[in-house]
């Protein structure tokens, strides 16, 4: 089991998305954690997805030394597209997380984030 707990699910351009990735401590401890901020366009035509450059965090280390969470802050660029939900197209932002678990399927999850213009 893996969950993303956000400090706030709504941010403005130029701000940061913060929170933590939490996993079940009774499960096998992960060897690593990867968190990314990405946006995608959805709608008619092709779907496009992009991970924001520099908006990713990773941890790799001794799994016995890791508490059952990983805290993160990811910056939303000033010039990024804002969230949009139109008739023909949507711009959707997500925080995506994946645990690196040795000899097992890597659990992953995501949560949506609403990105607003500055000052909104």
DABEL-V330969 format. One record per helix or strand of 2 or more residues. SS is the DSSP state (alpha for helix, beta for strand). FROM is the first residue (numbers start at 1). TO is the last residue. Records with the same first field share a line. If there is no record, write none. Layout:
SS: FROM-TO  FROM-TO
This chain:
beta: 2-6  10-12  16-23  32-43  48-60  69-75  84-85  89-100  108-116
alpha: 63-65
